[in-house]
């Protein structure tokens, strides 16, 4: 879940997106203990720079996920 307000990623230059989204997510407390040791799949519709998916994966790993795999439907061309 989002725990910090951020600017909309589409409004930012690709170099600013990682900084904008850093530490913006945290697992719901109900599921925090269930993450440990799991291989978790994250599904997203579109990837542009990968900043959001990278931060979601980092968040899950900080909370004990053994592995995170991202599944994406489409990729936007670089700016």
N, C-alpha and C positions, 0 to 999 in steps of 0.2 A: 504494500500500500504506500501511497505517496505521503511522506511525512514533512515535506518542505515544499513551499510554493516555488515554482521556477518559471522562467520565461518560456514561451512557446518555442520549441526547438526549431521550427520552420522559419522563425524570424531571425535566427542567429547564424553567423558565419560558421562554417564547419569547425574551425579552430576553437570557437567559444562553446561549442555544445557539450564537450566533456566536463568543463568547469561548471557549466550551468546545472547539469544533472547530478553532479557528484553528491553522494549521501542524501539523495532525495527520496529514497525508498527504504522501507523496513518491512520485514514480514509481520503479518498480523500475529499478535501475541498467542492466539489459540493454536497457531501452526508452528511456532518457533521451535519447539522441541521435536516436531515431526520431520524437520528438514535435515537434521544431522545424519550424515552418512548416505544420503540418497543421491541418485542420479536424476536430476530434474530437467524436464523439457519446458522451454519457454517458447510460446507461439506468438508471432507478431505478423501484422499484415504487410508492412513495408519497412525496409531498412534504407537509410540514407547514408549516414556516417557510421552507424553502429554504436553511437554514444549511449543511447538508452539501453540497448540490449547488453552492452558491456557493463553498465552500472547495475542493472538488474542481476546479472550473473555474479558480479563482484559482491553484491549485497547477500545473495544466497550463499556464496562461499564463505563470507564473513560469519554467517550464522550456521555454518557446519555442513553445507551441502558438499558431497564428495566430488560431484561433477555436474556441470550445467551444459546442456546442448540447446542451441537456438534454432528454431524452425521458422523460416521466413517465406512468405508467399511471393513478394516482389522486391526488387531493388531499384531505387531511383538513380539516374545517372549523376555522376559527380558534378558539382557546380563549376 
